[in-house]
Amino acid sequence: MKVAITVTNNTNTPILEPRFGRAPFFLILDTQSNEMAYIENPATEENHGAGVMAAQTLSDAGVTLAVSGKYGPNGHHALQQMGIDCFVFGNLSTVEDIHQAINTQTLLPFDA
């Protein structure tokens, strides 16, 4: 499964970004291989439609689960239409915390 986590940077110590559509980067985690890669979000500077464009970027990358702090209504709807499940950080503060929550199936679903 490919998971997208919204982050502010593409370094060895990524910082979680709470905004889905405006996140500068998505950290893509392949839960089968444990490989990680970054995708730059082309929608960061869009005047409108950032969430929908970001959702399309993730769909094109084969992502099936997104984790962010919050989602706008249009971005959330687009993710749902593309078959991408939406979860939130909740009290999790690091990528490692999120990875563990994925493994233990304790991620919090987004409640629109």
Biopython code that builds the backbone (N, CA, C, O; Angstrom):
import numpy as np
from Bio.PDB.StructureBuilder import StructureBuilder

atoms = [
    (1, "MET", "N", (0.850, -1.175, 0.000)),
    (1, "MET", "CA", (0.000, 0.000, 0.000)),
    (1, "MET", "C", (0.893, 1.234, 0.000)),
    (1, "MET", "O", (1.917, 1.274, 0.683)),
    (2, "LYS", "N", (0.494, 2.238, -0.772)),
    (2, "LYS", "CA", (1.222, 3.509, -0.782)),
    (2, "LYS", "C", (0.452, 4.537, 0.038)),
    (2, "LYS", "O", (-0.740, 4.765, -0.168)),
    (3, "VAL", "N", (1.170, 5.146, 0.969)),
    (3, "VAL", "CA", (0.608, 6.136, 1.878)),
    (3, "VAL", "C", (1.270, 7.479, 1.601)),
    (3, "VAL", "O", (2.488, 7.553, 1.439)),
    (4, "ALA", "N", (0.469, 8.541, 1.548)),
    (4, "ALA", "CA", (0.998, 9.901, 1.392)),
    (4, "ALA", "C", (0.823, 10.647, 2.710)),
    (4, "ALA", "O", (-0.267, 10.679, 3.280)),
    (5, "ILE", "N", (1.907, 11.244, 3.182)),
    (5, "ILE", "CA", (1.898, 12.038, 4.411)),
    (5, "ILE", "C", (2.292, 13.460, 4.035)),
    (5, "ILE", "O", (3.308, 13.663, 3.370)),
    (6, "THR", "N", (1.505, 14.445, 4.451)),
    (6, "THR", "CA", (1.823, 15.835, 4.115)),
    (6, "THR", "C", (2.961, 16.334, 5.001)),
    (6, "THR", "O", (2.908, 16.230, 6.227)),
    (7, "VAL", "N", (4.002, 16.885, 4.345)),
    (7, "VAL", "CA", (5.180, 17.377, 5.065)),
    (7, "VAL", "C", (5.631, 18.719, 4.487)),
    (7, "VAL", "O", (5.289, 19.076, 3.359)),
    (8, "THR", "N", (6.406, 19.453, 5.288)),
    (8, "THR", "CA", (6.880, 20.777, 4.869)),
    (8, "THR", "C", (8.197, 20.734, 4.118)),
    (8, "THR", "O", (8.535, 21.675, 3.400)),
    (9, "ASN", "N", (8.951, 19.637, 4.279)),
    (9, "ASN", "CA", (10.284, 19.575, 3.679)),
    (9, "ASN", "C", (10.572, 18.165, 3.169)),
    (9, "ASN", "O", (9.863, 17.214, 3.500)),
    (10, "ASN", "N", (11.614, 18.047, 2.367)),
    (10, "ASN", "CA", (11.984, 16.736, 1.818)),
    (10, "ASN", "C", (13.386, 16.336, 2.280)),
    (10, "ASN", "O", (14.256, 16.011, 1.471)),
    (11, "THR", "N", (13.579, 16.367, 3.582)),
    (11, "THR", "CA", (14.878, 16.042, 4.174)),
    (11, "THR", "C", (14.784, 14.724, 4.941)),
    (11, "THR", "O", (13.745, 14.063, 4.935)),
    (12, "ASN", "N", (15.874, 14.353, 5.596)),
    (12, "ASN", "CA", (15.877, 13.131, 6.406)),
    (12, "ASN", "C", (15.035, 13.259, 7.668)),
    (12, "ASN", "O", (14.707, 12.256, 8.303)),
    (13, "THR", "N", (14.684, 14.497, 8.037)),
    (13, "THR", "CA", (13.831, 14.729, 9.206)),
    (13, "THR", "C", (12.620, 15.562, 8.784)),
    (13, "THR", "O", (12.549, 16.753, 9.086)),
    (14, "PRO", "N", (11.671, 14.939, 8.086)),
    (14, "PRO", "CA", (10.514, 15.691, 7.598)),
    (14, "PRO", "C", (9.636, 16.193, 8.743)),
    (14, "PRO", "O", (9.491, 15.542, 9.778)),
    (15, "ILE", "N", (9.064, 17.360, 8.524)),
    (15, "ILE", "CA", (8.160, 17.983, 9.492)),
    (15, "ILE", "C", (6.745, 17.881, 8.938)),
    (15, "ILE", "O", (6.502, 18.209, 7.776)),
    (16, "LEU", "N", (5.814, 17.428, 9.768)),
    (16, "LEU", "CA", (4.434, 17.274, 9.329)),
    (16, "LEU", "C", (3.826, 18.625, 8.977)),
    (16, "LEU", "O", (4.047, 19.618, 9.670)),
    (17, "GLU", "N", (3.065, 18.648, 7.901)),
    (17, "GLU", "CA", (2.360, 19.849, 7.434)),
    (17, "GLU", "C", (0.866, 19.589, 7.597)),
    (17, "GLU", "O", (0.352, 18.620, 7.039)),
    (18, "PRO", "N", (0.156, 20.435, 8.349)),
    (18, "PRO", "CA", (-1.257, 20.163, 8.615)),
    (18, "PRO", "C", (-2.208, 20.394, 7.440)),
    (18, "PRO", "O", (-3.326, 19.879, 7.455)),
    (19, "ARG", "N", (-1.797, 21.150, 6.433)),
    (19, "ARG", "CA", (-2.713, 21.487, 5.334)),
    (19, "ARG", "C", (-2.502, 20.531, 4.162)),
    (19, "ARG", "O", (-1.395, 20.434, 3.633)),
    (20, "PHE", "N", (-3.547, 19.831, 3.759)),
    (20, "PHE", "CA", (-3.423, 18.871, 2.669)),
    (20, "PHE", "C", (-3.095, 19.550, 1.343)),
    (20, "PHE", "O", (-2.045, 19.283, 0.759)),
    (21, "GLY", "N", (-3.965, 20.409, 0.866)),
    (21, "GLY", "CA", (-3.800, 20.997, -0.464)),
    (21, "GLY", "C", (-2.615, 21.920, -0.606)),
    (21, "GLY", "O", (-2.101, 22.092, -1.710)),
    (22, "ARG", "N", (-2.171, 22.513, 0.475)),
    (22, "ARG", "CA", (-1.059, 23.477, 0.435)),
    (22, "ARG", "C", (0.262, 22.898, 0.947)),
    (22, "ARG", "O", (1.252, 23.622, 1.052)),
    (23, "ALA", "N", (0.287, 21.623, 1.261)),
    (23, "ALA", "CA", (1.534, 21.004, 1.729)),
    (23, "ALA", "C", (2.589, 21.088, 0.632)),
    (23, "ALA", "O", (2.304, 20.739, -0.513)),
    (24, "PRO", "N", (3.790, 21.537, 0.949)),
    (24, "PRO", "CA", (4.828, 21.623, -0.082)),
    (24, "PRO", "C", (5.230, 20.263, -0.658)),
    (24, "PRO", "O", (5.565, 20.151, -1.838)),
    (25, "PHE", "N", (5.191, 19.226, 0.199)),
    (25, "PHE", "CA", (5.616, 17.897, -0.245)),
    (25, "PHE", "C", (4.695, 16.821, 0.318)),
    (25, "PHE", "O", (4.022, 17.008, 1.331)),
    (26, "PHE", "N", (4.692, 15.699, -0.374)),
    (26, "PHE", "CA", (4.072, 14.484, 0.134)),
    (26, "PHE", "C", (5.180, 13.458, 0.313)),
    (26, "PHE", "O", (5.944, 13.192, -0.615)),
    (27, "LEU", "N", (5.264, 12.888, 1.498)),
    (27, "LEU", "CA", (6.168, 11.776, 1.732)),
    (27, "LEU", "C", (5.382, 10.516, 1.386)),
    (27, "LEU", "O", (4.359, 10.226, 2.006)),
    (28, "ILE", "N", (5.857, 9.778, 0.404)),
    (28, "ILE", "CA", (5.179, 8.564, -0.031)),
    (28, "ILE", "C", (5.871, 7.379, 0.631)),
    (28, "ILE", "O", (7.065, 7.147, 0.442)),
    (29, "LEU", "N", (5.101, 6.644, 1.403)),
    (29, "LEU", "CA", (5.608, 5.477, 2.115)),
    (29, "LEU", "C", (4.976, 4.232, 1.518)),
    (29, "LEU", "O", (3.752, 4.098, 1.498)),
    (30, "ASP", "N", (5.801, 3.330, 1.037)),
    (30, "ASP", "CA", (5.324, 2.039, 0.547)),
    (30, "ASP", "C", (5.379, 1.078, 1.729)),
    (30, "ASP", "O", (6.464, 0.716, 2.183)),
    (31, "THR", "N", (4.218, 0.665, 2.232)),
    (31, "THR", "CA", (4.183, -0.150, 3.446)),
    (31, "THR", "C", (4.675, -1.577, 3.214)),
    (31, "THR", "O", (5.002, -2.274, 4.174)),
    (32, "GLN", "N", (4.734, -2.019, 1.977)),
    (32, "GLN", "CA", (5.238, -3.375, 1.707)),
    (32, "GLN", "C", (6.762, -3.412, 1.691)),
    (32, "GLN", "O", (7.370, -4.327, 2.245)),
    (33, "SER", "N", (7.374, -2.421, 1.059)),
    (33, "SER", "CA", (8.837, -2.409, 0.941)),
    (33, "SER", "C", (9.511, -1.503, 1.973)),
    (33, "SER", "O", (10.730, -1.550, 2.143)),
    (34, "ASN", "N", (8.714, -0.679, 2.663)),
    (34, "ASN", "CA", (9.209, 0.339, 3.602)),
    (34, "ASN", "C", (10.060, 1.400, 2.920)),
    (34, "ASN", "O", (10.791, 2.127, 3.594)),
    (35, "GLU", "N", (9.980, 1.503, 1.606)),
    (35, "GLU", "CA", (10.692, 2.553, 0.882)),
    (35, "GLU", "C", (9.927, 3.858, 1.007)),
    (35, "GLU", "O", (8.698, 3.874, 1.067)),
    (36, "MET", "N", (10.682, 4.960, 1.045)),
    (36, "MET", "CA", (10.081, 6.285, 1.133)),
    (36, "MET", "C", (10.625, 7.152, 0.006)),
    (36, "MET", "O", (11.785, 7.038, -0.390)),
    (37, "ALA", "N", (9.753, 8.022, -0.501)),
    (37, "ALA", "CA", (10.139, 8.971, -1.542)),
    (37, "ALA", "C", (9.302, 10.226, -1.341)),
    (37, "ALA", "O", (8.254, 10.192, -0.695)),
    (38, "TYR", "N", (9.773, 11.323, -1.897)),
    (38, "TYR", "CA", (9.044, 12.582, -1.806)),
    (38, "TYR", "C", (8.483, 12.955, -3.169)),
    (38, "TYR", "O", (9.114, 12.736, -4.203)),
    (39, "ILE", "N", (7.285, 13.523, -3.144)),
    (39, "ILE", "CA", (6.679, 14.110, -4.334)),
    (39, "ILE", "C", (6.409, 15.569, -4.008)),
    (39, "ILE", "O", (5.796, 15.878, -2.986)),
    (40, "GLU", "N", (6.858, 16.455, -4.864)),
    (40, "GLU", "CA", (6.550, 17.874, -4.685)),
    (40, "GLU", "C", (5.090, 18.097, -5.058)),
    (40, "GLU", "O", (4.605, 17.549, -6.048)),
    (41, "ASN", "N", (4.398, 18.896, -4.271)),
    (41, "ASN", "CA", (2.994, 19.202, -4.530)),
    (41, "ASN", "C", (2.911, 20.358, -5.522)),
    (41, "ASN", "O", (3.281, 21.481, -5.180)),
    (42, "PRO", "N", (2.436, 20.112, -6.739)),
    (42, "PRO", "CA", (2.353, 21.183, -7.731)),
    (42, "PRO", "C", (1.253, 22.195, -7.431)),
    (42, "PRO", "O", (1.182, 23.240, -8.078)),
    (43, "ALA", "N", (0.396, 21.899, -6.461)),
    (43, "ALA", "CA", (-0.751, 22.762, -6.163)),
    (43, "ALA", "C", (-0.481, 23.783, -5.069)),
    (43, "ALA", "O", (-1.364, 24.578, -4.746)),
    (44, "THR", "N", (0.695, 23.784, -4.500)),
    (44, "THR", "CA", (0.994, 24.628, -3.337)),
    (44, "THR", "C", (0.648, 26.094, -3.546)),
    (44, "THR", "O", (0.102, 26.730, -2.644)),
    (45, "GLU", "N", (0.950, 26.634, -4.701)),
    (45, "GLU", "CA", (0.753, 28.064, -4.955)),
    (45, "GLU", "C", (-0.505, 28.387, -5.770)),
    (45, "GLU", "O", (-0.694, 29.530, -6.185)),
    (46, "GLU", "N", (-1.357, 27.396, -6.000)),
    (46, "GLU", "CA", (-2.578, 27.641, -6.774)),
    (46, "GLU", "C", (-3.510, 28.592, -6.019)),
    (46, "GLU", "O", (-3.604, 28.540, -4.793)),
    (47, "ASN", "N", (-4.195, 29.456, -6.763)),
    (47, "ASN", "CA", (-5.154, 30.373, -6.143)),
    (47, "ASN", "C", (-6.397, 29.640, -5.661)),
    (47, "ASN", "O", (-6.978, 30.006, -4.639)),
    (48, "HIS", "N", (-6.801, 28.620, -6.380)),
    (48, "HIS", "CA", (-7.949, 27.802, -5.974)),
    (48, "HIS", "C", (-7.782, 26.417, -6.576)),
    (48, "HIS", "O", (-7.047, 26.239, -7.548)),
    (49, "GLY", "N", (-8.458, 25.446, -6.003)),
    (49, "GLY", "CA", (-8.385, 24.087, -6.517)),
    (49, "GLY", "C", (-7.160, 23.303, -6.087)),
    (49, "GLY", "O", (-6.839, 22.275, -6.684)),
    (50, "ALA", "N", (-6.468, 23.780, -5.048)),
    (50, "ALA", "CA", (-5.240, 23.106, -4.613)),
    (50, "ALA", "C", (-5.518, 21.683, -4.133)),
    (50, "ALA", "O", (-4.758, 20.765, -4.440)),
    (51, "GLY", "N", (-6.587, 21.501, -3.395)),
    (51, "GLY", "CA", (-6.896, 20.172, -2.864)),
    (51, "GLY", "C", (-7.188, 19.163, -3.953)),
    (51, "GLY", "O", (-6.748, 18.016, -3.881)),
    (52, "VAL", "N", (-7.933, 19.590, -4.965)),
    (52, "VAL", "CA", (-8.273, 18.696, -6.076)),
    (52, "VAL", "C", (-7.017, 18.345, -6.865)),
    (52, "VAL", "O", (-6.815, 17.186, -7.230)),
    (53, "MET", "N", (-6.173, 19.338, -7.130)),
    (53, "MET", "CA", (-4.938, 19.088, -7.872)),
    (53, "MET", "C", (-4.006, 18.174, -7.070)),
    (53, "MET", "O", (-3.380, 17.275, -7.632)),
    (54, "ALA", "N", (-3.917, 18.402, -5.771)),
    (54, "ALA", "CA", (-3.080, 17.554, -4.919)),
    (54, "ALA", "C", (-3.605, 16.122, -4.910)),
    (54, "ALA", "O", (-2.824, 15.172, -4.958)),
    (55, "ALA", "N", (-4.920, 15.969, -4.850)),
    (55, "ALA", "CA", (-5.520, 14.629, -4.877)),
    (55, "ALA", "C", (-5.173, 13.907, -6.175)),
    (55, "ALA", "O", (-4.866, 12.715, -6.156)),
    (56, "GLN", "N", (-5.220, 14.611, -7.292)),
    (56, "GLN", "CA", (-4.886, 14.004, -8.579)),
    (56, "GLN", "C", (-3.419, 13.568, -8.606)),
    (56, "GLN", "O", (-3.090, 12.511, -9.143)),
    (57, "THR", "N", (-2.551, 14.382, -8.029)),
    (57, "THR", "CA", (-1.128, 14.036, -7.949)),
    (57, "THR", "C", (-0.938, 12.721, -7.194)),
    (57, "THR", "O", (-0.161, 11.864, -7.614)),
    (58, "LEU", "N", (-1.649, 12.568, -6.085)),
    (58, "LEU", "CA", (-1.528, 11.342, -5.295)),
    (58, "LEU", "C", (-2.121, 10.148, -6.030)),
    (58, "LEU", "O", (-1.555, 9.055, -6.006)),
    (59, "SER", "N", (-3.247, 10.354, -6.674)),
    (59, "SER", "CA", (-3.855, 9.272, -7.450)),
    (59, "SER", "C", (-2.916, 8.800, -8.549)),
    (59, "SER", "O", (-2.752, 7.599, -8.762)),
    (60, "ASP", "N", (-2.302, 9.745, -9.242)),
    (60, "ASP", "CA", (-1.353, 9.407, -10.310)),
    (60, "ASP", "C", (-0.159, 8.614, -9.776)),
    (60, "ASP", "O", (0.440, 7.825, -10.506)),
    (61, "ALA", "N", (0.186, 8.824, -8.503)),
    (61, "ALA", "CA", (1.321, 8.133, -7.885)),
    (61, "ALA", "C", (0.929, 6.772, -7.303)),
    (61, "ALA", "O", (1.779, 6.053, -6.778)),
    (62, "GLY", "N", (-0.348, 6.420, -7.394)),
    (62, "GLY", "CA", (-0.794, 5.124, -6.891)),
    (62, "GLY", "C", (-1.062, 5.078, -5.403)),
    (62, "GLY", "O", (-1.100, 4.000, -4.811)),
    (63, "VAL", "N", (-1.248, 6.241, -4.790)),
    (63, "VAL", "CA", (-1.513, 6.324, -3.352)),
    (63, "VAL", "C", (-2.934, 5.843, -3.060)),
    (63, "VAL", "O", (-3.863, 6.139, -3.811)),
    (64, "THR", "N", (-3.097, 5.098, -1.959)),
    (64, "THR", "CA", (-4.424, 4.630, -1.562)),
    (64, "THR", "C", (-4.841, 5.143, -0.185)),
    (64, "THR", "O", (-5.977, 4.923, 0.236)),
    (65, "LEU", "N", (-3.931, 5.827, 0.523)),
    (65, "LEU", "CA", (-4.234, 6.343, 1.849)),
    (65, "LEU", "C", (-3.467, 7.643, 2.053)),
    (65, "LEU", "O", (-2.265, 7.706, 1.794)),
    (66, "ALA", "N", (-4.164, 8.682, 2.518)),
    (66, "ALA", "CA", (-3.546, 9.986, 2.775)),
    (66, "ALA", "C", (-3.636, 10.297, 4.263)),
    (66, "ALA", "O", (-4.625, 9.978, 4.923)),
    (67, "VAL", "N", (-2.575, 10.931, 4.781)),
    (67, "VAL", "CA", (-2.553, 11.348, 6.185)),
    (67, "VAL", "C", (-2.140, 12.813, 6.227)),
    (67, "VAL", "O", (-1.080, 13.185, 5.724)),
    (68, "SER", "N", (-2.995, 13.645, 6.837)),
    (68, "SER", "CA", (-2.731, 15.078, 6.937)),
    (68, "SER", "C", (-3.386, 15.607, 8.205)),
    (68, "SER", "O", (-4.055, 14.873, 8.932)),
    (69, "GLY", "N", (-3.182, 16.882, 8.455)),
    (69, "GLY", "CA", (-3.818, 17.501, 9.611)),
    (69, "GLY", "C", (-5.281, 17.809, 9.358)),
    (69, "GLY", "O", (-6.131, 17.619, 10.229)),
    (70, "LYS", "N", (-5.568, 18.296, 8.134)),
    (70, "LYS", "CA", (-6.949, 18.619, 7.767)),
    (70, "LYS", "C", (-7.065, 18.636, 6.248)),
    (70, "LYS", "O", (-6.070, 18.738, 5.529)),
    (71, "TYR", "N", (-8.289, 18.535, 5.785)),
    (71, "TYR", "CA", (-8.601, 18.512, 4.357)),
    (71, "TYR", "C", (-9.710, 19.513, 4.085)),
    (71, "TYR", "O", (-10.656, 19.625, 4.864)),
    (72, "GLY", "N", (-9.597, 20.237, 2.988)),
    (72, "GLY", "CA", (-10.695, 21.084, 2.558)),
    (72, "GLY", "C", (-11.785, 20.212, 1.955)),
    (72, "GLY", "O", (-11.524, 19.069, 1.579)),
    (73, "PRO", "N", (-13.008, 20.737, 1.856)),
    (73, "PRO", "CA", (-14.111, 19.913, 1.352)),
    (73, "PRO", "C", (-13.900, 19.421, -0.079)),
    (73, "PRO", "O", (-14.236, 18.278, -0.387)),
    (74, "ASN", "N", (-13.356, 20.253, -0.951)),
    (74, "ASN", "CA", (-13.157, 19.831, -2.341)),
    (74, "ASN", "C", (-12.043, 18.796, -2.459)),
    (74, "ASN", "O", (-12.170, 17.820, -3.198)),
    (75, "GLY", "N", (-10.963, 19.009, -1.736)),
    (75, "GLY", "CA", (-9.871, 18.041, -1.743)),
    (75, "GLY", "C", (-10.312, 16.708, -1.170)),
    (75, "GLY", "O", (-9.978, 15.652, -1.708)),
    (76, "HIS", "N", (-11.063, 16.757, -0.076)),
    (76, "HIS", "CA", (-11.560, 15.526, 0.543)),
    (76, "HIS", "C", (-12.484, 14.782, -0.409)),
    (76, "HIS", "O", (-12.379, 13.564, -0.558)),
    (77, "HIS", "N", (-13.382, 15.506, -1.048)),
    (77, "HIS", "CA", (-14.301, 14.875, -2.002)),
    (77, "HIS", "C", (-13.523, 14.243, -3.153)),
    (77, "HIS", "O", (-13.822, 13.121, -3.564)),
    (78, "ALA", "N", (-12.532, 14.953, -3.672)),
    (78, "ALA", "CA", (-11.722, 14.423, -4.780)),
    (78, "ALA", "C", (-10.992, 13.155, -4.349)),
    (78, "ALA", "O", (-10.957, 12.177, -5.096)),
    (79, "LEU", "N", (-10.415, 13.161, -3.164)),
    (79, "LEU", "CA", (-9.726, 11.971, -2.664)),
    (79, "LEU", "C", (-10.691, 10.794, -2.565)),
    (79, "LEU", "O", (-10.352, 9.678, -2.960)),
    (80, "GLN", "N", (-11.884, 11.037, -2.041)),
    (80, "GLN", "CA", (-12.885, 9.976, -1.937)),
    (80, "GLN", "C", (-13.235, 9.422, -3.313)),
    (80, "GLN", "O", (-13.307, 8.207, -3.501)),
    (81, "GLN", "N", (-13.453, 10.317, -4.273)),
    (81, "GLN", "CA", (-13.813, 9.893, -5.624)),
    (81, "GLN", "C", (-12.703, 9.069, -6.273)),
    (81, "GLN", "O", (-12.972, 8.224, -7.127)),
    (82, "MET", "N", (-11.471, 9.311, -5.872)),
    (82, "MET", "CA", (-10.318, 8.596, -6.439)),
    (82, "MET", "C", (-9.969, 7.341, -5.644)),
    (82, "MET", "O", (-8.995, 6.655, -5.954)),
    (83, "GLY", "N", (-10.771, 7.042, -4.615)),
    (83, "GLY", "CA", (-10.554, 5.832, -3.827)),
    (83, "GLY", "C", (-9.411, 5.927, -2.838)),
    (83, "GLY", "O", (-8.838, 4.910, -2.448)),
    (84, "ILE", "N", (-9.075, 7.145, -2.428)),
    (84, "ILE", "CA", (-7.994, 7.355, -1.459)),
    (84, "ILE", "C", (-8.617, 7.636, -0.093)),
    (84, "ILE", "O", (-9.362, 8.603, 0.067)),
    (85, "ASP", "N", (-8.311, 6.799, 0.876)),
    (85, "ASP", "CA", (-8.831, 6.968, 2.228)),
    (85, "ASP", "C", (-8.099, 8.101, 2.938)),
    (85, "ASP", "O", (-6.893, 8.277, 2.761)),
    (86, "CYS", "N", (-8.834, 8.867, 3.743)),
    (86, "CYS", "CA", (-8.281, 10.047, 4.416)),
    (86, "CYS", "C", (-8.205, 9.837, 5.926)),
    (86, "CYS", "O", (-9.186, 9.470, 6.573)),
    (87, "PHE", "N", (-7.023, 10.079, 6.461)),
    (87, "PHE", "CA", (-6.786, 9.986, 7.891)),
    (87, "PHE", "C", (-6.113, 11.270, 8.362)),
    (87, "PHE", "O", (-5.570, 12.028, 7.558)),
    (88, "VAL", "N", (-6.153, 11.508, 9.680)),
    (88, "VAL", "CA", (-5.572, 12.731, 10.241)),
    (88, "VAL", "C", (-4.457, 12.399, 11.233)),
    (88, "VAL", "O", (-4.374, 11.293, 11.766)),
    (89, "PHE", "N", (-3.596, 13.409, 11.460)),
    (89, "PHE", "CA", (-2.483, 13.245, 12.390)),
    (89, "PHE", "C", (-2.968, 12.966, 13.812)),
    (89, "PHE", "O", (-2.380, 12.151, 14.523)),
    (90, "GLY", "N", (-4.048, 13.649, 14.227)),
    (90, "GLY", "CA", (-4.467, 13.541, 15.620)),
    (90, "GLY", "C", (-3.345, 14.022, 16.522)),
    (90, "GLY", "O", (-2.844, 15.133, 16.344)),
    (91, "ASN", "N", (-2.945, 13.214, 17.479)),
    (91, "ASN", "CA", (-1.859, 13.564, 18.407)),
    (91, "ASN", "C", (-0.486, 13.136, 17.908)),
    (91, "ASN", "O", (0.511, 13.343, 18.599)),
    (92, "LEU", "N", (-0.419, 12.548, 16.729)),
    (92, "LEU", "CA", (0.862, 12.090, 16.190)),
    (92, "LEU", "C", (1.671, 13.289, 15.723)),
    (92, "LEU", "O", (1.124, 14.214, 15.121)),
    (93, "SER", "N", (2.975, 13.279, 15.997)),
    (93, "SER", "CA", (3.776, 14.466, 15.684)),
    (93, "SER", "C", (4.973, 14.201, 14.777)),
    (93, "SER", "O", (5.672, 15.137, 14.386)),
    (94, "THR", "N", (5.217, 12.933, 14.439)),
    (94, "THR", "CA", (6.348, 12.624, 13.563)),
    (94, "THR", "C", (5.943, 11.588, 12.520)),
    (94, "THR", "O", (4.943, 10.886, 12.675)),
    (95, "VAL", "N", (6.728, 11.506, 11.469)),
    (95, "VAL", "CA", (6.502, 10.487, 10.444)),
    (95, "VAL", "C", (6.624, 9.094, 11.064)),
    (95, "VAL", "O", (5.874, 8.186, 10.704)),
    (96, "GLU", "N", (7.557, 8.926, 11.986)),
    (96, "GLU", "CA", (7.731, 7.634, 12.653)),
    (96, "GLU", "C", (6.473, 7.249, 13.429)),
    (96, "GLU", "O", (6.069, 6.086, 13.418)),
    (97, "ASP", "N", (5.851, 8.225, 14.106)),
    (97, "ASP", "CA", (4.598, 7.966, 14.826)),
    (97, "ASP", "C", (3.514, 7.495, 13.857)),
    (97, "ASP", "O", (2.771, 6.557, 14.147)),
    (98, "ILE", "N", (3.436, 8.153, 12.715)),
    (98, "ILE", "CA", (2.423, 7.793, 11.718)),
    (98, "ILE", "C", (2.692, 6.399, 11.170)),
    (98, "ILE", "O", (1.768, 5.599, 11.019)),
    (99, "HIS", "N", (3.946, 6.106, 10.873)),
    (99, "HIS", "CA", (4.308, 4.779, 10.371)),
    (99, "HIS", "C", (3.887, 3.702, 11.369)),
    (99, "HIS", "O", (3.343, 2.669, 10.978)),
    (100, "GLN", "N", (4.138, 3.941, 12.649)),
    (100, "GLN", "CA", (3.743, 2.985, 13.681)),
    (100, "GLN", "C", (2.220, 2.850, 13.748)),
    (100, "GLN", "O", (1.702, 1.743, 13.894)),
    (101, "ALA", "N", (1.506, 3.967, 13.641)),
    (101, "ALA", "CA", (0.042, 3.931, 13.679)),
    (101, "ALA", "C", (-0.525, 3.177, 12.476)),
    (101, "ALA", "O", (-1.552, 2.509, 12.589)),
    (102, "ILE", "N", (0.135, 3.283, 11.338)),
    (102, "ILE", "CA", (-0.287, 2.511, 10.166)),
    (102, "ILE", "C", (-0.119, 1.021, 10.462)),
    (102, "ILE", "O", (-1.020, 0.223, 10.203)),
    (103, "ASN", "N", (1.035, 0.658, 11.003)),
    (103, "ASN", "CA", (1.320, -0.753, 11.291)),
    (103, "ASN", "C", (0.382, -1.340, 12.334)),
    (103, "ASN", "O", (0.040, -2.521, 12.268)),
    (104, "THR", "N", (-0.039, -0.521, 13.300)),
    (104, "THR", "CA", (-0.933, -1.001, 14.357)),
    (104, "THR", "C", (-2.399, -0.692, 14.063)),
    (104, "THR", "O", (-3.276, -0.967, 14.881)),
    (105, "GLN", "N", (-2.653, -0.126, 12.899)),
    (105, "GLN", "CA", (-4.008, 0.222, 12.452)),
    (105, "GLN", "C", (-4.729, 1.110, 13.463)),
    (105, "GLN", "O", (-5.892, 0.878, 13.794)),
    (106, "THR", "N", (-4.015, 2.139, 13.953)),
    (106, "THR", "CA", (-4.604, 3.055, 14.929)),
    (106, "THR", "C", (-4.699, 4.491, 14.413)),
    (106, "THR", "O", (-4.917, 5.415, 15.196)),
    (107, "LEU", "N", (-4.539, 4.685, 13.105)),
    (107, "LEU", "CA", (-4.722, 6.026, 12.541)),
    (107, "LEU", "C", (-6.161, 6.475, 12.737)),
    (107, "LEU", "O", (-7.084, 5.660, 12.721)),
    (108, "LEU", "N", (-6.342, 7.768, 12.922)),
    (108, "LEU", "CA", (-7.687, 8.322, 13.074)),
    (108, "LEU", "C", (-8.249, 8.698, 11.709)),
    (108, "LEU", "O", (-7.604, 9.433, 10.961)),
    (109, "PRO", "N", (-9.445, 8.205, 11.370)),
    (109, "PRO", "CA", (-10.049, 8.593, 10.090)),
    (109, "PRO", "C", (-10.489, 10.052, 10.128)),
    (109, "PRO", "O", (-10.852, 10.579, 11.179)),
    (110, "PHE", "N", (-10.450, 10.695, 8.960)),
    (110, "PHE", "CA", (-10.915, 12.072, 8.850)),
    (110, "PHE", "C", (-12.425, 12.079, 8.951)),
    (110, "PHE", "O", (-13.100, 11.302, 8.275)),
    (111, "ASP", "N", (-12.958, 12.948, 9.789)),
    (111, "ASP", "CA", (-14.400, 13.076, 9.987)),
    (111, "ASP", "C", (-14.844, 14.381, 9.359)),
    (111, "ASP", "O", (-14.695, 15.447, 9.957)),
    (112, "ALA", "N", (-15.388, 14.299, 8.156)),
    (112, "ALA", "CA", (-15.760, 15.501, 7.389)),
    (112, "ALA", "C", (-16.886, 16.261, 8.026)),
    (112, "ALA", "O", (-17.310, 17.291, 7.501)),
]
sb = StructureBuilder()
sb.init_structure("model")
sb.init_model(0)
sb.init_chain("A")
sb.init_seg("    ")
for serial, (resi, resn, name, xyz) in enumerate(atoms, 1):
    if name == "N":
        sb.init_residue(resn, " ", resi, " ")
    sb.init_atom(name, np.array(xyz, "f"), 0.0, 1.0, " ", f" {name:<3s}", serial, name[0])
structure = sb.get_structure()
